Amino acid sequence: MIWYKQGVVGDLDTVTQKGLGRVAGLFESKGRDLYVTSKREGNHGLGSLHYIGKAFDIRGAENVSKNEICEVLGPGFDVVVESNHIHIEHDPKG
């Protein structure tokens, strides 16, 4: 199940939304709920992809590895493990 932190708003672009769906499927396969803590709202760094719908933040990944998330997302996504969440963005290189 996907849960959204109160105040999480805004649409993601199509590719990023599909990525969120893939991550949700991974969590479901492991019996975990996925907590989305940010999409377009919030305070992010200058040039953040959150503001254009190409990034989201999640929590609840205690039994899900960064490698597993990267594998289900495929190329074009960056996954960054922060101190209190995981940041995922669609940022294809080249």
PyMOL Python script that loads the backbone (N, CA, C, O; Angstrom):
from pymol import cmd

cmd.read_pdbstr("""\
ATOM      1  N   MET A   1       0.835  -1.167   0.000  1.00  0.00           N
ATOM      2  CA  MET A   1       0.000   0.000   0.000  1.00  0.00           C
ATOM      3  C   MET A   1       0.890   1.243   0.000  1.00  0.00           C
ATOM      4  O   MET A   1       1.947   1.252   0.629  1.00  0.00           O
ATOM      5  N   ILE A   2       0.466   2.276  -0.696  1.00  0.00           N
ATOM      6  CA  ILE A   2       1.177   3.547  -0.708  1.00  0.00           C
ATOM      7  C   ILE A   2       0.464   4.515   0.237  1.00  0.00           C
ATOM      8  O   ILE A   2      -0.745   4.726   0.141  1.00  0.00           O
ATOM      9  N   TRP A   3       1.229   5.087   1.134  1.00  0.00           N
ATOM     10  CA  TRP A   3       0.730   6.113   2.037  1.00  0.00           C
ATOM     11  C   TRP A   3       1.421   7.433   1.677  1.00  0.00           C
ATOM     12  O   TRP A   3       2.595   7.449   1.305  1.00  0.00           O
ATOM     13  N   TYR A   4       0.686   8.521   1.792  1.00  0.00           N
ATOM     14  CA  TYR A   4       1.248   9.838   1.512  1.00  0.00           C
ATOM     15  C   TYR A   4       1.240  10.674   2.777  1.00  0.00           C
ATOM     16  O   TYR A   4       0.216  10.786   3.451  1.00  0.00           O
ATOM     17  N   LYS A   5       2.376  11.256   3.095  1.00  0.00           N
ATOM     18  CA  LYS A   5       2.472  12.173   4.222  1.00  0.00           C
ATOM     19  C   LYS A   5       1.502  13.327   3.990  1.00  0.00           C
ATOM     20  O   LYS A   5       1.336  13.786   2.860  1.00  0.00           O
ATOM     21  N   GLN A   6       0.870  13.788   5.047  1.00  0.00           N
ATOM     22  CA  GLN A   6      -0.056  14.908   4.926  1.00  0.00           C
ATOM     23  C   GLN A   6       0.653  16.092   4.269  1.00  0.00           C
ATOM     24  O   GLN A   6       1.758  16.458   4.667  1.00  0.00           O
ATOM     25  N   GLY A   7       0.017  16.684   3.268  1.00  0.00           N
ATOM     26  CA  GLY A   7       0.582  17.826   2.575  1.00  0.00           C
ATOM     27  C   GLY A   7       1.341  17.493   1.308  1.00  0.00           C
ATOM     28  O   GLY A   7       1.739  18.399   0.577  1.00  0.00           O
ATOM     29  N   VAL A   8       1.554  16.204   1.025  1.00  0.00           N
ATOM     30  CA  VAL A   8       2.246  15.824  -0.213  1.00  0.00           C
ATOM     31  C   VAL A   8       1.300  16.113  -1.378  1.00  0.00           C
ATOM     32  O   VAL A   8       0.185  15.595  -1.431  1.00  0.00           O
ATOM     33  N   VAL A   9       1.760  16.942  -2.300  1.00  0.00           N
ATOM     34  CA  VAL A   9       0.915  17.343  -3.423  1.00  0.00           C
ATOM     35  C   VAL A   9       1.715  17.351  -4.716  1.00  0.00           C
ATOM     36  O   VAL A   9       2.943  17.266  -4.717  1.00  0.00           O
ATOM     37  N   GLY A  10       0.979  17.457  -5.819  1.00  0.00           N
ATOM     38  CA  GLY A  10       1.585  17.624  -7.134  1.00  0.00           C
ATOM     39  C   GLY A  10       1.720  16.320  -7.884  1.00  0.00           C
ATOM     40  O   GLY A  10       1.921  15.251  -7.308  1.00  0.00           O
ATOM     41  N   ASP A  11       1.603  16.449  -9.181  1.00  0.00           N
ATOM     42  CA  ASP A  11       1.749  15.301 -10.058  1.00  0.00           C
ATOM     43  C   ASP A  11       3.224  15.083 -10.387  1.00  0.00           C
ATOM     44  O   ASP A  11       4.035  16.009 -10.360  1.00  0.00           O
ATOM     45  N   LEU A  12       3.536  13.844 -10.694  1.00  0.00           N
ATOM     46  CA  LEU A  12       4.866  13.503 -11.210  1.00  0.00           C
ATOM     47  C   LEU A  12       4.760  13.368 -12.723  1.00  0.00           C
ATOM     48  O   LEU A  12       3.682  13.088 -13.246  1.00  0.00           O
ATOM     49  N   ASP A  13       5.864  13.565 -13.425  1.00  0.00           N
ATOM     50  CA  ASP A  13       5.812  13.317 -14.864  1.00  0.00           C
ATOM     51  C   ASP A  13       5.580  11.828 -15.089  1.00  0.00           C
ATOM     52  O   ASP A  13       5.733  11.026 -14.167  1.00  0.00           O
ATOM     53  N   THR A  14       5.215  11.461 -16.298  1.00  0.00           N
ATOM     54  CA  THR A  14       4.792  10.088 -16.598  1.00  0.00           C
ATOM     55  C   THR A  14       5.849   9.042 -16.241  1.00  0.00           C
ATOM     56  O   THR A  14       5.530   8.030 -15.617  1.00  0.00           O
ATOM     57  N   VAL A  15       7.082   9.274 -16.623  1.00  0.00           N
ATOM     58  CA  VAL A  15       8.145   8.289 -16.364  1.00  0.00           C
ATOM     59  C   VAL A  15       8.396   8.159 -14.866  1.00  0.00           C
ATOM     60  O   VAL A  15       8.580   7.051 -14.363  1.00  0.00           O
ATOM     61  N   THR A  16       8.406   9.280 -14.154  1.00  0.00           N
ATOM     62  CA  THR A  16       8.647   9.248 -12.711  1.00  0.00           C
ATOM     63  C   THR A  16       7.485   8.579 -11.993  1.00  0.00           C
ATOM     64  O   THR A  16       7.704   7.845 -11.030  1.00  0.00           O
ATOM     65  N   GLN A  17       6.251   8.816 -12.439  1.00  0.00           N
ATOM     66  CA  GLN A  17       5.078   8.162 -11.849  1.00  0.00           C
ATOM     67  C   GLN A  17       5.157   6.655 -12.039  1.00  0.00           C
ATOM     68  O   GLN A  17       4.825   5.897 -11.128  1.00  0.00           O
ATOM     69  N   LYS A  18       5.592   6.215 -13.211  1.00  0.00           N
ATOM     70  CA  LYS A  18       5.769   4.779 -13.443  1.00  0.00           C
ATOM     71  C   LYS A  18       6.852   4.219 -12.523  1.00  0.00           C
ATOM     72  O   LYS A  18       6.735   3.097 -12.030  1.00  0.00           O
ATOM     73  N   GLY A  19       7.905   5.001 -12.293  1.00  0.00           N
ATOM     74  CA  GLY A  19       8.952   4.575 -11.361  1.00  0.00           C
ATOM     75  C   GLY A  19       8.408   4.401  -9.958  1.00  0.00           C
ATOM     76  O   GLY A  19       8.743   3.433  -9.275  1.00  0.00           O
ATOM     77  N   LEU A  20       7.570   5.335  -9.523  1.00  0.00           N
ATOM     78  CA  LEU A  20       6.939   5.206  -8.207  1.00  0.00           C
ATOM     79  C   LEU A  20       6.103   3.937  -8.146  1.00  0.00           C
ATOM     80  O   LEU A  20       6.106   3.241  -7.131  1.00  0.00           O
ATOM     81  N   GLY A  21       5.394   3.633  -9.215  1.00  0.00           N
ATOM     82  CA  GLY A  21       4.605   2.400  -9.266  1.00  0.00           C
ATOM     83  C   GLY A  21       5.469   1.153  -9.162  1.00  0.00           C
ATOM     84  O   GLY A  21       5.091   0.189  -8.496  1.00  0.00           O
ATOM     85  N   ARG A  22       6.626   1.166  -9.814  1.00  0.00           N
ATOM     86  CA  ARG A  22       7.543   0.017  -9.730  1.00  0.00           C
ATOM     87  C   ARG A  22       8.085  -0.156  -8.313  1.00  0.00           C
ATOM     88  O   ARG A  22       8.182  -1.274  -7.807  1.00  0.00           O
ATOM     89  N   VAL A  23       8.437   0.964  -7.680  1.00  0.00           N
ATOM     90  CA  VAL A  23       8.930   0.904  -6.297  1.00  0.00           C
ATOM     91  C   VAL A  23       7.821   0.389  -5.378  1.00  0.00           C
ATOM     92  O   VAL A  23       8.079  -0.428  -4.493  1.00  0.00           O
ATOM     93  N   ALA A  24       6.597   0.860  -5.582  1.00  0.00           N
ATOM     94  CA  ALA A  24       5.471   0.384  -4.772  1.00  0.00           C
ATOM     95  C   ALA A  24       5.279  -1.123  -4.940  1.00  0.00           C
ATOM     96  O   ALA A  24       5.001  -1.829  -3.971  1.00  0.00           O
ATOM     97  N   GLY A  25       5.427  -1.613  -6.169  1.00  0.00           N
ATOM     98  CA  GLY A  25       5.313  -3.055  -6.410  1.00  0.00           C
ATOM     99  C   GLY A  25       6.393  -3.843  -5.685  1.00  0.00           C
ATOM    100  O   GLY A  25       6.128  -4.919  -5.148  1.00  0.00           O
ATOM    101  N   LEU A  26       7.609  -3.308  -5.669  1.00  0.00           N
ATOM    102  CA  LEU A  26       8.705  -3.948  -4.932  1.00  0.00           C
ATOM    103  C   LEU A  26       8.372  -4.028  -3.448  1.00  0.00           C
ATOM    104  O   LEU A  26       8.521  -5.082  -2.829  1.00  0.00           O
ATOM    105  N   PHE A  27       7.925  -2.919  -2.880  1.00  0.00           N
ATOM    106  CA  PHE A  27       7.571  -2.909  -1.466  1.00  0.00           C
ATOM    107  C   PHE A  27       6.452  -3.904  -1.179  1.00  0.00           C
ATOM    108  O   PHE A  27       6.512  -4.640  -0.193  1.00  0.00           O
ATOM    109  N   GLU A  28       5.436  -3.931  -2.031  1.00  0.00           N
ATOM    110  CA  GLU A  28       4.320  -4.855  -1.838  1.00  0.00           C
ATOM    111  C   GLU A  28       4.802  -6.302  -1.871  1.00  0.00           C
ATOM    112  O   GLU A  28       4.329  -7.129  -1.093  1.00  0.00           O
ATOM    113  N   SER A  29       5.743  -6.615  -2.769  1.00  0.00           N
ATOM    114  CA  SER A  29       6.244  -7.983  -2.871  1.00  0.00           C
ATOM    115  C   SER A  29       6.991  -8.411  -1.607  1.00  0.00           C
ATOM    116  O   SER A  29       7.152  -9.605  -1.355  1.00  0.00           O
ATOM    117  N   LYS A  30       7.440  -7.448  -0.820  1.00  0.00           N
ATOM    118  CA  LYS A  30       8.158  -7.726   0.422  1.00  0.00           C
ATOM    119  C   LYS A  30       7.257  -7.526   1.649  1.00  0.00           C
ATOM    120  O   LYS A  30       7.728  -7.581   2.785  1.00  0.00           O
ATOM    121  N   GLY A  31       5.962  -7.295   1.413  1.00  0.00           N
ATOM    122  CA  GLY A  31       5.030  -7.120   2.515  1.00  0.00           C
ATOM    123  C   GLY A  31       5.211  -5.806   3.259  1.00  0.00           C
ATOM    124  O   GLY A  31       4.876  -5.706   4.440  1.00  0.00           O
ATOM    125  N   ARG A  32       5.746  -4.789   2.567  1.00  0.00           N
ATOM    126  CA  ARG A  32       6.030  -3.491   3.186  1.00  0.00           C
ATOM    127  C   ARG A  32       5.095  -2.425   2.636  1.00  0.00           C
ATOM    128  O   ARG A  32       4.729  -2.466   1.461  1.00  0.00           O
ATOM    129  N   ASP A  33       4.708  -1.477   3.472  1.00  0.00           N
ATOM    130  CA  ASP A  33       4.006  -0.292   3.014  1.00  0.00           C
ATOM    131  C   ASP A  33       5.039   0.728   2.564  1.00  0.00           C
ATOM    132  O   ASP A  33       6.133   0.803   3.123  1.00  0.00           O
ATOM    133  N   LEU A  34       4.691   1.506   1.561  1.00  0.00           N
ATOM    134  CA  LEU A  34       5.556   2.558   1.036  1.00  0.00           C
ATOM    135  C   LEU A  34       5.005   3.897   1.508  1.00  0.00           C
ATOM    136  O   LEU A  34       3.814   4.168   1.359  1.00  0.00           O
ATOM    137  N   TYR A  35       5.861   4.727   2.071  1.00  0.00           N
ATOM    138  CA  TYR A  35       5.478   6.046   2.561  1.00  0.00           C
ATOM    139  C   TYR A  35       6.138   7.106   1.692  1.00  0.00           C
ATOM    140  O   TYR A  35       7.361   7.245   1.700  1.00  0.00           O
ATOM    141  N   VAL A  36       5.334   7.854   0.945  1.00  0.00           N
ATOM    142  CA  VAL A  36       5.842   8.947   0.112  1.00  0.00           C
ATOM    143  C   VAL A  36       5.801  10.207   0.965  1.00  0.00           C
ATOM    144  O   VAL A  36       4.739  10.613   1.438  1.00  0.00           O
ATOM    145  N   THR A  37       6.964  10.820   1.159  1.00  0.00           N
ATOM    146  CA  THR A  37       7.051  11.984   2.040  1.00  0.00           C
ATOM    147  C   THR A  37       7.178  13.291   1.277  1.00  0.00           C
ATOM    148  O   THR A  37       7.041  14.362   1.869  1.00  0.00           O
ATOM    149  N   SER A  38       7.439  13.228  -0.031  1.00  0.00           N
ATOM    150  CA  SER A  38       7.528  14.460  -0.813  1.00  0.00           C
ATOM    151  C   SER A  38       7.417  14.155  -2.296  1.00  0.00           C
ATOM    152  O   SER A  38       7.935  13.152  -2.788  1.00  0.00           O
ATOM    153  N   LYS A  39       6.726  15.049  -2.996  1.00  0.00           N
ATOM    154  CA  LYS A  39       6.742  15.073  -4.462  1.00  0.00           C
ATOM    155  C   LYS A  39       7.169  16.477  -4.877  1.00  0.00           C
ATOM    156  O   LYS A  39       8.364  16.774  -4.882  1.00  0.00           O
ATOM    157  N   ARG A  40       6.229  17.343  -5.224  1.00  0.00           N
ATOM    158  CA  ARG A  40       6.584  18.696  -5.692  1.00  0.00           C
ATOM    159  C   ARG A  40       6.679  19.730  -4.574  1.00  0.00           C
ATOM    160  O   ARG A  40       7.284  20.785  -4.766  1.00  0.00           O
ATOM    161  N   GLU A  41       6.104  19.454  -3.432  1.00  0.00           N
ATOM    162  CA  GLU A  41       6.070  20.439  -2.349  1.00  0.00           C
ATOM    163  C   GLU A  41       7.336  20.340  -1.495  1.00  0.00           C
ATOM    164  O   GLU A  41       8.166  19.455  -1.701  1.00  0.00           O
ATOM    165  N   GLY A  42       7.468  21.232  -0.562  1.00  0.00           N
ATOM    166  CA  GLY A  42       8.575  21.176   0.390  1.00  0.00           C
ATOM    167  C   GLY A  42       9.731  22.067  -0.025  1.00  0.00           C
ATOM    168  O   GLY A  42       9.691  22.748  -1.050  1.00  0.00           O
ATOM    169  N   ASN A  43      10.746  22.038   0.795  1.00  0.00           N
ATOM    170  CA  ASN A  43      11.949  22.815   0.540  1.00  0.00           C
ATOM    171  C   ASN A  43      13.057  21.886   0.073  1.00  0.00           C
ATOM    172  O   ASN A  43      13.453  20.958   0.778  1.00  0.00           O
ATOM    173  N   HIS A  44      13.543  22.152  -1.116  1.00  0.00           N
ATOM    174  CA  HIS A  44      14.581  21.319  -1.708  1.00  0.00           C
ATOM    175  C   HIS A  44      15.675  22.232  -2.248  1.00  0.00           C
ATOM    176  O   HIS A  44      15.489  23.446  -2.339  1.00  0.00           O
ATOM    177  N   GLY A  45      16.786  21.663  -2.595  1.00  0.00           N
ATOM    178  CA  GLY A  45      17.920  22.446  -3.077  1.00  0.00           C
ATOM    179  C   GLY A  45      17.656  23.134  -4.404  1.00  0.00           C
ATOM    180  O   GLY A  45      16.749  22.762  -5.149  1.00  0.00           O
ATOM    181  N   LEU A  46      18.455  24.129  -4.676  1.00  0.00           N
ATOM    182  CA  LEU A  46      18.391  24.857  -5.933  1.00  0.00           C
ATOM    183  C   LEU A  46      18.545  23.880  -7.097  1.00  0.00           C
ATOM    184  O   LEU A  46      19.469  23.068  -7.114  1.00  0.00           O
ATOM    185  N   GLY A  47      17.656  23.961  -8.047  1.00  0.00           N
ATOM    186  CA  GLY A  47      17.707  23.064  -9.200  1.00  0.00           C
ATOM    187  C   GLY A  47      17.116  21.689  -8.945  1.00  0.00           C
ATOM    188  O   GLY A  47      17.268  20.787  -9.768  1.00  0.00           O
ATOM    189  N   SER A  48      16.441  21.519  -7.810  1.00  0.00           N
ATOM    190  CA  SER A  48      15.854  20.225  -7.470  1.00  0.00           C
ATOM    191  C   SER A  48      14.860  19.780  -8.535  1.00  0.00           C
ATOM    192  O   SER A  48      14.101  20.593  -9.063  1.00  0.00           O
ATOM    193  N   LEU A  49      14.865  18.508  -8.842  1.00  0.00           N
ATOM    194  CA  LEU A  49      13.909  17.939  -9.788  1.00  0.00           C
ATOM    195  C   LEU A  49      12.536  17.727  -9.168  1.00  0.00           C
ATOM    196  O   LEU A  49      11.585  17.409  -9.881  1.00  0.00           O
ATOM    197  N   HIS A  50      12.412  17.897  -7.844  1.00  0.00           N
ATOM    198  CA  HIS A  50      11.099  17.816  -7.197  1.00  0.00           C
ATOM    199  C   HIS A  50      10.138  18.822  -7.820  1.00  0.00           C
ATOM    200  O   HIS A  50       8.981  18.495  -8.085  1.00  0.00           O
ATOM    201  N   TYR A  51      10.607  20.034  -8.053  1.00  0.00           N
ATOM    202  CA  TYR A  51       9.736  21.121  -8.483  1.00  0.00           C
ATOM    203  C   TYR A  51       9.170  20.934  -9.884  1.00  0.00           C
ATOM    204  O   TYR A  51       8.191  21.585 -10.248  1.00  0.00           O
ATOM    205  N   ILE A  52       9.775  20.053 -10.672  1.00  0.00           N
ATOM    206  CA  ILE A  52       9.257  19.808 -12.018  1.00  0.00           C
ATOM    207  C   ILE A  52       8.667  18.400 -12.152  1.00  0.00           C
ATOM    208  O   ILE A  52       8.465  17.913 -13.264  1.00  0.00           O
ATOM    209  N   GLY A  53       8.391  17.749 -11.018  1.00  0.00           N
ATOM    210  CA  GLY A  53       7.714  16.453 -11.032  1.00  0.00           C
ATOM    211  C   GLY A  53       8.576  15.281 -11.450  1.00  0.00           C
ATOM    212  O   GLY A  53       8.062  14.273 -11.936  1.00  0.00           O
ATOM    213  N   LYS A  54       9.898  15.402 -11.265  1.00  0.00           N
ATOM    214  CA  LYS A  54      10.797  14.320 -11.646  1.00  0.00           C
ATOM    215  C   LYS A  54      11.488  13.687 -10.445  1.00  0.00           C
ATOM    216  O   LYS A  54      12.481  12.977 -10.607  1.00  0.00           O
ATOM    217  N   ALA A  55      10.971  13.937  -9.230  1.00  0.00           N
ATOM    218  CA  ALA A  55      11.596  13.363  -8.033  1.00  0.00           C
ATOM    219  C   ALA A  55      10.550  13.151  -6.949  1.00  0.00           C
ATOM    220  O   ALA A  55       9.545  13.857  -6.874  1.00  0.00           O
ATOM    221  N   PHE A  56      10.820  12.157  -6.116  1.00  0.00           N
ATOM    222  CA  PHE A  56       9.984  11.905  -4.945  1.00  0.00           C
ATOM    223  C   PHE A  56      10.854  11.327  -3.848  1.00  0.00           C
ATOM    224  O   PHE A  56      11.924  10.777  -4.107  1.00  0.00           O
ATOM    225  N   ASP A  57      10.379  11.458  -2.615  1.00  0.00           N
ATOM    226  CA  ASP A  57      11.082  10.927  -1.442  1.00  0.00           C
ATOM    227  C   ASP A  57      10.207   9.885  -0.782  1.00  0.00           C
ATOM    228  O   ASP A  57       8.983  10.008  -0.759  1.00  0.00           O
ATOM    229  N   ILE A  58      10.855   8.843  -0.238  1.00  0.00           N
ATOM    230  CA  ILE A  58      10.119   7.754   0.412  1.00  0.00           C
ATOM    231  C   ILE A  58      10.763   7.391   1.742  1.00  0.00           C
ATOM    232  O   ILE A  58      11.918   7.716   2.018  1.00  0.00           O
ATOM    233  N   ARG A  59       9.963   6.703   2.555  1.00  0.00           N
ATOM    234  CA  ARG A  59      10.436   6.072   3.793  1.00  0.00           C
ATOM    235  C   ARG A  59       9.838   4.675   3.867  1.00  0.00           C
ATOM    236  O   ARG A  59       8.984   4.299   3.063  1.00  0.00           O
ATOM    237  N   GLY A  60      10.308   3.916   4.855  1.00  0.00           N
ATOM    238  CA  GLY A  60       9.758   2.581   5.081  1.00  0.00           C
ATOM    239  C   GLY A  60      10.533   1.481   4.406  1.00  0.00           C
ATOM    240  O   GLY A  60      10.004   0.390   4.190  1.00  0.00           O
ATOM    241  N   ALA A  61      11.791   1.751   4.064  1.00  0.00           N
ATOM    242  CA  ALA A  61      12.575   0.793   3.281  1.00  0.00           C
ATOM    243  C   ALA A  61      13.511  -0.053   4.136  1.00  0.00           C
ATOM    244  O   ALA A  61      14.576  -0.452   3.664  1.00  0.00           O
ATOM    245  N   GLU A  62      13.143  -0.333   5.366  1.00  0.00           N
ATOM    246  CA  GLU A  62      14.046  -1.069   6.260  1.00  0.00           C
ATOM    247  C   GLU A  62      14.462  -2.428   5.703  1.00  0.00           C
ATOM    248  O   GLU A  62      15.590  -2.863   5.929  1.00  0.00           O
ATOM    249  N   ASN A  63      13.579  -3.098   4.985  1.00  0.00           N
ATOM    250  CA  ASN A  63      13.907  -4.425   4.441  1.00  0.00           C
ATOM    251  C   ASN A  63      14.054  -4.405   2.923  1.00  0.00           C
ATOM    252  O   ASN A  63      13.974  -5.448   2.274  1.00  0.00           O
ATOM    253  N   VAL A  64      14.269  -3.218   2.358  1.00  0.00           N
ATOM    254  CA  VAL A  64      14.414  -3.062   0.919  1.00  0.00           C
ATOM    255  C   VAL A  64      15.741  -2.345   0.672  1.00  0.00           C
ATOM    256  O   VAL A  64      15.979  -1.271   1.225  1.00  0.00           O
ATOM    257  N   SER A  65      16.595  -2.930  -0.147  1.00  0.00           N
ATOM    258  CA  SER A  65      17.914  -2.334  -0.362  1.00  0.00           C
ATOM    259  C   SER A  65      17.898  -1.316  -1.507  1.00  0.00           C
ATOM    260  O   SER A  65      17.024  -1.340  -2.374  1.00  0.00           O
ATOM    261  N   LYS A  66      18.873  -0.441  -1.483  1.00  0.00           N
ATOM    262  CA  LYS A  66      19.049   0.521  -2.569  1.00  0.00           C
ATOM    263  C   LYS A  66      19.222  -0.216  -3.895  1.00  0.00           C
ATOM    264  O   LYS A  66      18.664   0.200  -4.911  1.00  0.00           O
ATOM    265  N   ASN A  67      19.988  -1.304  -3.894  1.00  0.00           N
ATOM    266  CA  ASN A  67      20.196  -2.073  -5.123  1.00  0.00           C
ATOM    267  C   ASN A  67      18.894  -2.626  -5.683  1.00  0.00           C
ATOM    268  O   ASN A  67      18.687  -2.622  -6.897  1.00  0.00           O
ATOM    269  N   GLU A  68      18.013  -3.103  -4.802  1.00  0.00           N
ATOM    270  CA  GLU A  68      16.718  -3.616  -5.260  1.00  0.00           C
ATOM    271  C   GLU A  68      15.885  -2.503  -5.885  1.00  0.00           C
ATOM    272  O   GLU A  68      15.231  -2.706  -6.908  1.00  0.00           O
ATOM    273  N   ILE A  69      15.914  -1.325  -5.262  1.00  0.00           N
ATOM    274  CA  ILE A  69      15.167  -0.188  -5.808  1.00  0.00           C
ATOM    275  C   ILE A  69      15.731   0.194  -7.175  1.00  0.00           C
ATOM    276  O   ILE A  69      14.973   0.404  -8.121  1.00  0.00           O
ATOM    277  N   CYS A  70      17.050   0.283  -7.283  1.00  0.00           N
ATOM    278  CA  CYS A  70      17.690   0.620  -8.558  1.00  0.00           C
ATOM    279  C   CYS A  70      17.335  -0.397  -9.638  1.00  0.00           C
ATOM    280  O   CYS A  70      17.098  -0.036 -10.791  1.00  0.00           O
ATOM    281  N   GLU A  71      17.302  -1.664  -9.255  1.00  0.00           N
ATOM    282  CA  GLU A  71      17.002  -2.726 -10.214  1.00  0.00           C
ATOM    283  C   GLU A  71      15.594  -2.599 -10.780  1.00  0.00           C
ATOM    284  O   GLU A  71      15.405  -2.757 -11.986  1.00  0.00           O
ATOM    285  N   VAL A  72      14.600  -2.316  -9.938  1.00  0.00           N
ATOM    286  CA  VAL A  72      13.226  -2.213 -10.448  1.00  0.00           C
ATOM    287  C   VAL A  72      13.012  -0.927 -11.235  1.00  0.00           C
ATOM    288  O   VAL A  72      12.157  -0.881 -12.119  1.00  0.00           O
ATOM    289  N   LEU A  73      13.775   0.114 -10.927  1.00  0.00           N
ATOM    290  CA  LEU A  73      13.624   1.374 -11.655  1.00  0.00           C
ATOM    291  C   LEU A  73      14.275   1.331 -13.027  1.00  0.00           C
ATOM    292  O   LEU A  73      13.737   1.883 -13.987  1.00  0.00           O
ATOM    293  N   GLY A  74      15.414   0.688 -13.126  1.00  0.00           N
ATOM    294  CA  GLY A  74      16.136   0.639 -14.385  1.00  0.00           C
ATOM    295  C   GLY A  74      16.944   1.908 -14.615  1.00  0.00           C
ATOM    296  O   GLY A  74      17.053   2.753 -13.727  1.00  0.00           O
ATOM    297  N   PRO A  75      17.516   2.038 -15.823  1.00  0.00           N
ATOM    298  CA  PRO A  75      18.391   3.175 -16.109  1.00  0.00           C
ATOM    299  C   PRO A  75      17.620   4.497 -16.130  1.00  0.00           C
ATOM    300  O   PRO A  75      16.416   4.537 -16.385  1.00  0.00           O
ATOM    301  N   GLY A  76      18.345   5.562 -15.857  1.00  0.00           N
ATOM    302  CA  GLY A  76      17.750   6.896 -15.903  1.00  0.00           C
ATOM    303  C   GLY A  76      17.301   7.422 -14.563  1.00  0.00           C
ATOM    304  O   GLY A  76      16.937   8.592 -14.447  1.00  0.00           O
ATOM    305  N   PHE A  77      17.319   6.574 -13.542  1.00  0.00           N
ATOM    306  CA  PHE A  77      16.918   6.994 -12.199  1.00  0.00           C
ATOM    307  C   PHE A  77      18.130   7.042 -11.279  1.00  0.00           C
ATOM    308  O   PHE A  77      19.017   6.191 -11.348  1.00  0.00           O
ATOM    309  N   ASP A  78      18.151   8.042 -10.425  1.00  0.00           N
ATOM    310  CA  ASP A  78      19.139   8.129  -9.352  1.00  0.00           C
ATOM    311  C   ASP A  78      18.428   7.830  -8.041  1.00  0.00           C
ATOM    312  O   ASP A  78      17.315   8.302  -7.808  1.00  0.00           O
ATOM    313  N   VAL A  79      19.071   7.046  -7.189  1.00  0.00           N
ATOM    314  CA  VAL A  79      18.539   6.704  -5.870  1.00  0.00           C
ATOM    315  C   VAL A  79      19.583   7.120  -4.851  1.00  0.00           C
ATOM    316  O   VAL A  79      20.714   6.634  -4.874  1.00  0.00           O
ATOM    317  N   VAL A  80      19.197   8.026  -3.951  1.00  0.00           N
ATOM    318  CA  VAL A  80      20.128   8.560  -2.961  1.00  0.00           C
ATOM    319  C   VAL A  80      19.565   8.282  -1.568  1.00  0.00           C
ATOM    320  O   VAL A  80      18.469   8.732  -1.233  1.00  0.00           O
ATOM    321  N   VAL A  81      20.313   7.545  -0.769  1.00  0.00           N
ATOM    322  CA  VAL A  81      19.896   7.253   0.605  1.00  0.00           C
ATOM    323  C   VAL A  81      20.348   8.419   1.476  1.00  0.00           C
ATOM    324  O   VAL A  81      21.543   8.649   1.659  1.00  0.00           O
ATOM    325  N   GLU A  82      19.371   9.152   2.012  1.00  0.00           N
ATOM    326  CA  GLU A  82      19.627  10.282   2.901  1.00  0.00           C
ATOM    327  C   GLU A  82      19.510   9.794   4.348  1.00  0.00           C
ATOM    328  O   GLU A  82      19.247   8.616   4.588  1.00  0.00           O
ATOM    329  N   SER A  83      19.705  10.697   5.303  1.00  0.00           N
ATOM    330  CA  SER A  83      19.677  10.293   6.712  1.00  0.00           C
ATOM    331  C   SER A  83      18.297   9.816   7.160  1.00  0.00           C
ATOM    332  O   SER A  83      18.208   8.915   7.994  1.00  0.00           O
ATOM    333  N   ASN A  84      17.220  10.395   6.629  1.00  0.00           N
ATOM    334  CA  ASN A  84      15.885  10.017   7.109  1.00  0.00           C
ATOM    335  C   ASN A  84      14.905   9.673   5.990  1.00  0.00           C
ATOM    336  O   ASN A  84      13.708   9.545   6.246  1.00  0.00           O
ATOM    337  N   HIS A  85      15.382   9.523   4.769  1.00  0.00           N
ATOM    338  CA  HIS A  85      14.520   9.147   3.653  1.00  0.00           C
ATOM    339  C   HIS A  85      15.378   8.690   2.474  1.00  0.00           C
ATOM    340  O   HIS A  85      16.606   8.783   2.501  1.00  0.00           O
ATOM    341  N   ILE A  86      14.706   8.200   1.451  1.00  0.00           N
ATOM    342  CA  ILE A  86      15.375   7.863   0.197  1.00  0.00           C
ATOM    343  C   ILE A  86      14.835   8.801  -0.870  1.00  0.00           C
ATOM    344  O   ILE A  86      13.624   8.928  -1.052  1.00  0.00           O
ATOM    345  N   HIS A  87      15.743   9.450  -1.564  1.00  0.00           N
ATOM    346  CA  HIS A  87      15.398  10.374  -2.642  1.00  0.00           C
ATOM    347  C   HIS A  87      15.543   9.629  -3.960  1.00  0.00           C
ATOM    348  O   HIS A  87      16.568   8.997  -4.217  1.00  0.00           O
ATOM    349  N   ILE A  88      14.506   9.706  -4.798  1.00  0.00           N
ATOM    350  CA  ILE A  88      14.514   9.043  -6.096  1.00  0.00           C
ATOM    351  C   ILE A  88      14.172  10.082  -7.149  1.00  0.00           C
ATOM    352  O   ILE A  88      13.189  10.810  -7.015  1.00  0.00           O
ATOM    353  N   GLU A  89      14.990  10.151  -8.205  1.00  0.00           N
ATOM    354  CA  GLU A  89      14.716  11.114  -9.262  1.00  0.00           C
ATOM    355  C   GLU A  89      14.979  10.500 -10.616  1.00  0.00           C
ATOM    356  O   GLU A  89      15.856   9.654 -10.784  1.00  0.00           O
ATOM    357  N   HIS A  90      14.186  10.955 -11.586  1.00  0.00           N
ATOM    358  CA  HIS A  90      14.389  10.548 -12.969  1.00  0.00           C
ATOM    359  C   HIS A  90      15.275  11.596 -13.608  1.00  0.00           C
ATOM    360  O   HIS A  90      14.838  12.715 -13.877  1.00  0.00           O
ATOM    361  N   ASP A  91      16.524  11.227 -13.850  1.00  0.00           N
ATOM    362  CA  ASP A  91      17.528  12.166 -14.354  1.00  0.00           C
ATOM    363  C   ASP A  91      18.462  11.416 -15.297  1.00  0.00           C
ATOM    364  O   ASP A  91      19.616  11.158 -14.955  1.00  0.00           O
ATOM    365  N   PRO A  92      17.962  11.062 -16.494  1.00  0.00           N
ATOM    366  CA  PRO A  92      18.811  10.303 -17.414  1.00  0.00           C
ATOM    367  C   PRO A  92      20.040  11.086 -17.827  1.00  0.00           C
ATOM    368  O   PRO A  92      19.972  12.292 -18.060  1.00  0.00           O
ATOM    369  N   LYS A  93      21.137  10.411 -17.914  1.00  0.00           N
ATOM    370  CA  LYS A  93      22.414  11.026 -18.297  1.00  0.00           C
ATOM    371  C   LYS A  93      22.661  10.765 -19.782  1.00  0.00           C
ATOM    372  O   LYS A  93      22.361   9.687 -20.294  1.00  0.00           O
ATOM    373  N   GLY A  94      23.208  11.762 -20.457  1.00  0.00           N
ATOM    374  CA  GLY A  94      23.617  11.597 -21.850  1.00  0.00           C
ATOM    375  C   GLY A  94      22.464  11.562 -22.767  1.00  0.00           C
ATOM    376  O   GLY A  94      22.643  11.427 -23.978  1.00  0.00           O
TER     377      GLY A  94
END
""", "prot")
cmd.dss("prot")
cmd.show_as("cartoon", "prot")
cmd.util.cbc("prot")
cmd.orient("prot")
